């Protein structure tokens, strides 16, 4: 199985607990989160719309909401992606193990998660808040 995921969504999937913009988005997030846990799933990394974005009501003309918002999201992606080789596919289980190793404190995600509207509900962010 293959998934295409943007950088910041690697962190979002770690903290997802069922909240979303609407039912379609939430159901897609659940599906992607289940797929990424399978040992045979390969992930291609990107800083543009991905398998999660395809169900987002904010995706318009392949941009997240507006050019300004999209630029902010792409910057979040790039903060994550600079830690990985984006030219190759990654085994999902191994990739998410690396996520746990690299992003293990609140400070390690400060440029990525701090302004996110979901950070107060995000289990990943909450866990990091306890790892100071």
MARBA-3410 file (N, C-alpha, C, O; in Angstrom, 1 decimal):
132
0.8,-1.2,0.0,0.0,0.0,0.0,0.9,1.2,0.0,2.0,1.2,0.6 ~ 0.4,2.3,-0.6,1.2,3.5,-0.7,0.4,4.7,-0.2,-0.8,4.8,-0.5 ~ 1.0,5.6,0.5,0.4,6.9,0.9,1.3,8.0,0.5,2.6,7.9,0.4 ~ 0.7,9.2,0.2,1.5,10.4,0.0,1.1,11.3,1.2,-0.1,11.6,1.4 ~ 2.1,11.7,1.9,1.9,12.6,3.1,2.8,13.8,3.1,4.0,13.7,2.8
2.2,14.9,3.4,3.0,16.1,3.6,3.6,16.1,5.0,3.2,15.4,5.9 ~ 4.7,16.8,5.1,5.5,16.8,6.3,4.8,16.9,7.6,4.9,16.1,8.5 ~ 4.0,18.0,7.8,3.4,18.2,9.1,2.3,17.2,9.4,2.0,17.0,10.5 ~ 1.8,16.5,8.4,0.7,15.5,8.6,1.3,14.3,9.3,0.6,13.5,9.9 ~ 2.6,14.1,9.2,3.3,13.0,10.0,3.0,13.2,11.5,2.8,12.2,12.2
3.1,14.4,11.9,2.9,14.8,13.3,1.4,14.7,13.6,1.0,14.2,14.7 ~ 0.6,15.2,12.7,-0.9,15.2,13.0,-1.4,13.8,13.2,-2.2,13.6,14.0 ~ -0.9,12.9,12.4,-1.4,11.5,12.5,-1.0,10.9,13.8,-1.8,10.1,14.4 ~ 0.1,11.3,14.4,0.5,10.8,15.7,-0.4,11.3,16.8,-0.6,10.6,17.8 ~ -1.0,12.5,16.6,-1.9,13.0,17.7,-3.3,13.0,17.4,-4.1,13.5,18.2
-3.7,12.4,16.3,-5.1,12.4,15.9,-6.0,11.6,16.8,-5.6,10.5,17.2 ~ -7.1,12.1,17.2,-8.0,11.4,18.1,-9.5,11.5,17.7,-10.4,11.4,18.5 ~ -9.7,11.8,16.4,-11.1,11.8,15.9,-11.7,13.2,15.6,-12.9,13.2,15.2 ~ -11.0,14.2,15.8,-11.5,15.6,15.5,-11.2,15.9,14.1,-10.1,15.4,13.6 ~ -12.0,16.7,13.5,-11.7,17.1,12.1,-12.6,18.3,11.7,-13.5,18.7,12.4
-12.4,18.7,10.5,-13.1,19.8,9.9,-14.6,19.4,9.7,-15.5,20.2,9.9 ~ -14.8,18.2,9.2,-16.1,17.7,9.0,-16.1,16.2,8.9,-15.0,15.6,9.1 ~ -17.2,15.5,8.7,-17.2,14.1,8.8,-16.4,13.4,7.7,-15.7,12.4,8.0 ~ -16.4,13.9,6.5,-15.7,13.4,5.4,-14.2,13.4,5.7,-13.4,12.5,5.5 ~ -13.7,14.6,6.2,-12.3,14.8,6.5,-11.9,13.8,7.7,-10.9,13.1,7.6
-12.7,13.7,8.7,-12.4,12.9,9.8,-12.4,11.4,9.4,-11.4,10.7,9.9 ~ -13.3,11.0,8.6,-13.3,9.6,8.2,-12.1,9.2,7.3,-11.5,8.2,7.5 ~ -11.6,10.2,6.5,-10.4,10.0,5.7,-9.2,9.9,6.6,-8.3,9.1,6.4 ~ -9.1,10.8,7.6,-8.0,10.8,8.6,-7.9,9.4,9.3,-6.9,8.9,9.4 ~ -9.1,8.9,9.7,-9.1,7.6,10.3,-8.6,6.5,9.4,-7.7,5.7,9.8
-9.0,6.6,8.1,-8.5,5.6,7.1,-7.0,5.7,6.9,-6.3,4.7,6.9 ~ -6.5,6.9,6.7,-5.1,7.1,6.5,-4.3,6.7,7.7,-3.2,6.1,7.6 ~ -4.8,7.0,8.9,-4.1,6.6,10.1,-4.0,5.1,10.3,-3.0,4.6,10.7 ~ -5.1,4.4,9.9,-5.0,2.9,9.9,-4.0,2.4,8.9,-3.3,1.5,9.2 ~ -4.0,3.0,7.7,-3.1,2.5,6.7,-1.6,2.7,7.0,-0.8,1.9,6.8
-1.3,3.8,7.7,0.0,4.2,8.0,0.6,3.2,9.1,1.8,3.1,9.2 ~ -0.2,2.6,9.8,0.2,1.6,10.8,0.5,0.2,10.3,1.1,-0.6,11.0 ~ 0.2,0.0,9.0,0.4,-1.3,8.4,1.9,-1.5,8.0,2.4,-0.5,7.4 ~ 2.5,-2.6,8.3,3.9,-2.8,8.0,4.2,-2.7,6.5,5.4,-2.4,6.2 ~ 3.3,-3.0,5.6,3.6,-3.0,4.2,3.3,-1.6,3.6,3.4,-1.5,2.3
3.0,-0.6,4.3,2.7,0.7,3.7,4.0,1.5,3.5,4.8,1.6,4.3 ~ 4.0,2.0,2.3,5.1,2.9,1.9,4.6,4.3,1.8,3.5,4.5,1.4 ~ 5.4,5.3,2.2,5.0,6.7,2.2,6.0,7.5,1.4,7.2,7.4,1.6 ~ 5.4,8.3,0.5,6.1,9.3,-0.2,5.9,10.6,0.5,4.7,10.9,0.8 ~ 6.9,11.4,0.7,6.8,12.7,1.4,6.7,13.9,0.5,7.3,13.9,-0.6
5.9,14.9,0.8,5.7,16.0,0.0,5.4,17.3,0.8,5.1,17.2,2.0 ~ 5.5,18.4,0.2,5.1,19.7,0.9,4.0,20.3,0.1,3.8,21.6,0.1 ~ 3.2,19.5,-0.5,2.0,20.0,-1.2,0.8,19.1,-0.8,1.0,18.2,0.1 ~ -0.4,19.2,-1.4,-1.5,18.5,-1.0,-1.3,17.0,-1.1,-0.5,16.5,-2.0 ~ -1.9,16.2,-0.2,-1.6,14.8,0.0,-2.9,14.0,0.1,-4.0,14.5,-0.1
-2.7,12.8,0.6,-3.9,11.9,0.8,-4.8,12.3,1.9,-6.0,11.9,2.0 ~ -4.3,13.2,2.8,-5.2,13.8,3.8,-5.9,15.0,3.3,-7.1,15.2,3.5 ~ -5.2,15.8,2.6,-5.8,17.1,2.1,-6.9,16.8,1.1,-7.8,17.7,1.0 ~ -6.9,15.7,0.4,-7.9,15.4,-0.6,-9.3,15.5,-0.1,-10.3,15.7,-0.8 ~ -9.5,15.3,1.2,-10.8,15.4,1.9,-11.0,16.6,2.7,-12.0,16.7,3.4
-10.1,17.5,2.6,-10.2,18.7,3.5,-11.1,19.8,2.8,-10.9,20.1,1.6 ~ -12.0,20.3,3.5,-12.9,21.4,2.9,-12.1,22.7,2.7,-12.6,23.6,1.9 ~ -10.9,22.8,3.2,-10.1,24.1,3.0,-9.3,24.0,1.7,-8.7,25.0,1.4 ~ -9.2,22.8,1.1,-8.4,22.7,-0.1,-9.1,23.3,-1.3,-10.2,22.8,-1.7 ~ -8.5,24.3,-1.9,-9.1,25.0,-3.0,-8.0,25.3,-4.0,-7.0,26.0,-3.8
-8.2,24.8,-5.3,-7.2,24.9,-6.3,-5.9,24.4,-5.9,-4.8,25.0,-6.2 ~ -5.9,23.3,-5.2,-4.7,22.6,-4.7,-3.9,23.5,-3.7,-2.7,23.2,-3.5 ~ -4.5,24.5,-3.1,-3.9,25.3,-2.0,-4.7,25.1,-0.8,-6.0,24.9,-0.8 ~ -4.1,25.2,0.4,-4.7,25.2,1.6,-5.3,26.6,2.0,-4.6,27.5,2.4 ~ -6.6,26.7,1.7,-7.4,27.9,2.1,-7.1,29.1,1.2,-7.9,29.5,0.4
-5.9,29.7,1.4,-5.5,30.9,0.7,-4.0,30.8,0.5,-3.3,30.0,1.0 ~ -3.4,31.7,-0.3,-2.0,31.7,-0.6,-1.2,31.9,0.7,-0.2,31.3,0.9 ~ -1.7,32.8,1.5,-1.0,33.1,2.8,-1.0,31.9,3.7,0.0,31.5,4.3 ~ -2.2,31.3,3.9,-2.3,30.1,4.7,-1.5,29.0,4.2,-0.9,28.2,4.9 ~ -1.6,28.8,2.8,-0.8,27.7,2.2,0.7,27.9,2.4,1.4,26.9,2.7
1.2,29.1,2.4,2.6,29.3,2.6,3.0,28.9,4.0,4.0,28.4,4.3 ~ 2.1,29.2,5.0,2.4,28.9,6.4,2.4,27.4,6.6,3.3,26.8,7.3 ~ 1.5,26.7,5.9,1.4,25.2,5.9,2.7,24.6,5.3,3.2,23.6,5.8 ~ 3.1,25.1,4.1,4.3,24.6,3.5,5.5,24.8,4.3,6.4,23.9,4.4 ~ 5.6,25.9,5.0,6.7,26.1,5.9,6.7,25.1,7.1,7.8,24.6,7.5
5.5,24.7,7.6,5.4,23.7,8.6,5.9,22.3,8.0,6.7,21.6,8.7 ~ 5.5,22.1,6.8,5.9,20.8,6.1,7.4,20.8,6.0,8.1,19.8,6.3 ~ 8.0,21.8,5.6,9.5,21.9,5.3,10.3,21.7,6.6,11.4,21.2,6.6 ~ 9.8,22.2,7.7,10.4,22.0,9.0,10.5,20.5,9.3,11.6,20.1,9.9 ~ 9.5,19.8,9.0,9.6,18.3,9.2,10.4,17.6,8.2,11.3,16.8,8.5
10.2,18.0,6.9,10.8,17.3,5.8,12.3,17.5,5.7,13.0,16.6,5.2 ~ 12.9,18.5,6.3,14.3,18.7,6.3,15.1,17.6,7.1,16.3,17.5,7.0 ~ 14.3,16.9,7.8,14.9,15.8,8.6,14.9,14.4,7.9,15.4,13.4,8.4 ~ 14.3,14.4,6.7,14.2,13.1,5.9,14.6,13.3,4.5,14.7,14.4,3.9 ~ 14.9,12.1,3.9,15.2,12.1,2.5,13.9,12.0,1.7,13.2,10.9,1.7
13.5,13.1,1.1,12.2,13.1,0.4,12.2,12.5,-1.0,11.2,12.4,-1.7 ~ 13.4,12.1,-1.4,13.5,11.5,-2.8,13.2,10.0,-2.8,13.1,9.5,-3.9 ~ 13.0,9.4,-1.7,12.7,8.0,-1.6,11.4,7.7,-0.9,10.9,8.6,-0.1 ~ 10.9,6.6,-1.1,9.7,6.1,-0.3,10.2,5.6,1.0,11.3,5.0,1.1 ~ 9.4,5.7,2.0,9.8,5.3,3.4,8.8,4.2,3.9,7.6,4.3,3.6
9.3,3.2,4.5,8.4,2.3,5.2,7.7,3.0,6.3,8.3,3.7,7.1 ~ 6.4,2.9,6.4,5.6,3.7,7.3,6.0,3.5,8.8,6.1,4.4,9.5 ~ 6.1,2.2,9.2,6.4,1.9,10.6,7.8,2.5,10.9,7.9,3.1,12.0 ~ 8.8,2.3,10.1,10.1,2.9,10.4,10.1,4.4,10.4,10.7,5.0,11.2 ~ 9.3,5.0,9.5,9.2,6.5,9.4,8.6,7.0,10.7,9.1,8.0,11.2
7.6,6.4,11.2,7.0,6.9,12.4,7.8,6.7,13.6,7.7,7.4,14.6 ~ 8.6,5.6,13.6,9.6,5.4,14.7,10.6,6.6,14.7,11.0,7.1,15.7 ~ 11.0,7.0,13.5,12.0,8.1,13.4,11.3,9.4,13.9,12.0,10.2,14.5 ~ 10.1,9.6,13.6,9.3,10.8,14.0,9.4,10.8,15.5,9.6,11.9,16.1 ~ 9.2,9.7,16.2,9.2,9.7,17.7,10.6,10.0,18.2,10.7,10.7,19.2
11.7,9.6,17.5,13.0,9.9,17.9,13.4,11.4,17.7,14.0,12.0,18.6 ~ 13.0,11.9,16.6,13.4,13.3,16.2,12.5,14.3,16.9,13.1,15.3,17.4 ~ 11.2,14.1,16.9,10.3,15.1,17.5,9.8,14.6,18.9,8.8,14.0,19.0 ~ 10.7,14.8,19.9,10.4,14.2,21.2,10.3,15.2,22.3,10.2,14.8,23.5 ~ 10.3,16.5,22.0,10.1,17.6,23.0,9.2,18.6,22.4,9.1,18.8,21.1
8.6,19.4,23.2,7.8,20.5,22.7,8.6,21.5,21.9,8.1,22.0,20.9 ~ 9.8,21.7,22.3,10.7,22.6,21.6,11.0,22.1,20.2,11.2,22.9,19.2 ~ 11.1,20.8,20.0,11.4,20.2,18.7,10.3,20.4,17.7,10.5,20.3,16.5 ~ 9.1,20.8,18.1,8.0,21.0,17.2,7.5,22.4,17.3,6.4,22.7,16.7 ~ 8.2,23.3,18.0,7.7,24.7,18.2,7.4,25.4,16.9,6.4,26.2,16.8
8.2,25.3,15.9,8.0,26.0,14.6,6.9,25.3,13.8,6.4,25.9,12.8 ~ 6.5,24.1,14.2,5.5,23.3,13.4,4.1,23.4,14.0,3.1,23.7,13.3 ~ 4.1,23.1,15.3,2.8,22.9,16.0,2.2,24.1,16.7,1.0,24.2,17.0 ~ 3.1,25.1,17.1,2.6,26.1,18.0,1.4,26.8,17.6,0.5,27.1,18.4 ~ 1.3,27.2,16.3,0.2,28.0,15.8,-1.0,27.1,15.3,-2.0,27.7,14.8
-0.8,25.8,15.4,-1.9,24.9,14.9,-3.1,25.1,15.7,-3.1,25.1,16.9 ~ -4.3,25.1,15.0,-5.6,25.2,15.7,-5.9,24.0,16.5,-6.8,24.0,17.3 ~ -5.2,22.9,16.2,-5.6,21.6,16.9,-4.6,21.3,18.0,-4.8,20.3,18.7 ~ -3.6,22.1,18.3,-2.6,21.7,19.3,-3.1,21.4,20.7,-2.5,20.6,21.4 ~ -4.2,22.0,21.1,-4.7,21.8,22.4,-5.4,20.5,22.5,-5.6,19.9,23.6
-5.9,19.9,21.4,-6.6,18.6,21.4,-5.6,17.5,20.9,-6.0,16.3,21.0 ~ -4.5,17.8,20.4,-3.6,16.9,19.8,-2.8,16.0,20.9,-2.1,16.6,21.7 ~ -3.0,14.7,20.8,-2.4,13.8,21.8,-0.9,13.9,21.7,-0.2,13.8,22.7 ~ -0.4,14.0,20.5,1.1,14.1,20.3,1.7,15.3,20.9,2.7,15.2,21.7 ~ 1.1,16.5,20.7,1.5,17.7,21.3,1.4,17.7,22.8,2.3,18.1,23.5
0.3,17.2,23.3,0.1,17.1,24.8,1.2,16.2,25.4,1.7,16.5,26.5 ~ 1.5,15.1,24.8,2.5,14.2,25.3,3.9,14.9,25.3,4.6,14.8,26.3 ~ 4.2,15.7,24.3,5.4,16.5,24.2,5.5,17.5,25.3,6.6,17.8,25.8 ~ 4.4,18.1,25.6,4.3,19.1,26.7,4.8,18.5,28.0,5.3,19.3,28.9 ~ 4.7,17.2,28.2,5.1,16.6,29.4,6.6,16.1,29.4,7.1,15.7,30.4
7.2,16.3,28.2,8.6,15.8,28.0,9.6,17.0,28.0,10.6,16.9,27.3 ~ 9.4,18.0,28.8,10.3,19.2,28.7,11.6,18.9,29.3,12.4,19.8,29.3
END
